[in-house]
């Protein structure tokens, strides 16, 4: 085959020799290659098709140089590495706004860069407050399997023929984007990926095989299917795939698919004498749920889900709606609880804002804050004291109120 007809990774670089490769890195990275044995390393390169024998020695492919070139490796490809950025906000702003900060970079060779870029990326992924409040444990903003799949795909499947662009990872306040140069290789289409079809076509089969055998990816072409499944298992939005020439991007969102409960409702639910699973469904689905929602959210058997939902009905926490005509009935908060929920969601944010400026609150200030009369203000303040959000100091006209930890939290 004439080298000009080969794709980029298979193309021979006539000016390169085996001496341009880091054989120690080869020996440590390629499966089945004993560490420290240069001869075995070259045999491993040949086994993977990364070098070819010739009458003059070994012919070296671009794939071998991308994966294992000696420093400075970027002389073989100026933008083979990956850069990571952190954006303050939900979008990049034009001009010198200062809302974009470089978080790190990993330069070739790719066999070394892949661990470095995973380390840099992991350092940028924080704990999810929304998921912690629902599942009572620390969880990452993005599941490990999902972002690592997107990252490794950006390395293994990018179009290295494009040399004026670089793979990049962008972190925003509400999402992350993994961008790689190159459109999808034919016959792969965006529609096929969105529909979950397996894609056996690989732009760089040599490097894909190396990364797969080294345990960084799987080679069956279902990476995007697994990514969606991982996001769904963490109750996060479906990833977005986009193709805008000459770039392909994967966007992961950190917002849960359920409504994030406000602090007032969260506090109220945690005081209810019910199980953790029952509290979870009330926090995740305060606007209504079925036993199927309960089953999925808590990973329990259908019979267990029905039993737990029935307990909520018997405790007058929720009531069933039998008039929907659906095969699966839905449950909604009782009128009393729903009213308390909306009362807290409306009042607490404004009260928090007040206490940021003033350590005390008087009844007259409460009336002004919410535009209500003396009688209603007295009732609402008494309710907030009973629920544990305000603490009274003094009596009569000198009475004033301080925030409790529940309101400050």
ABEGO torsion letter per residue (X at the ends): XBAAABBAAABBBAABBAAABBAAAAAAABBGBBBGBAAAAAAAAAAAGABBBBAAEBBBBAAAAAAABBOBAAAABAAABBBBBBBBEABBBBEBAGABBBAEBBBOBAAAAAAAAAAAAAAABBBBAAAAAAAGBBBBABBAAAAAAAAAAAAAABBAABAABBBBBBBBAABBBBBBBEBBBOABBAAAAAAGBBBABBABAAAAAAAAAAGABBAAGAAAAAAAAAAAAAGBBBBBBBBBOABBBBBBBABBABBBBBAAAAAAAAABBBBAAAAAAAAABAAEBBAAAAAAAAGBBAAAAAAAAAAAAAAGABBBBAAAGBABBBBBBBAAAAAAAAAAAAAAAAAAAAAAABABBBAAAAAAAAGBBAAAAAAAAAAAAAAGABBBBEBEAABBBBBBAAAAX
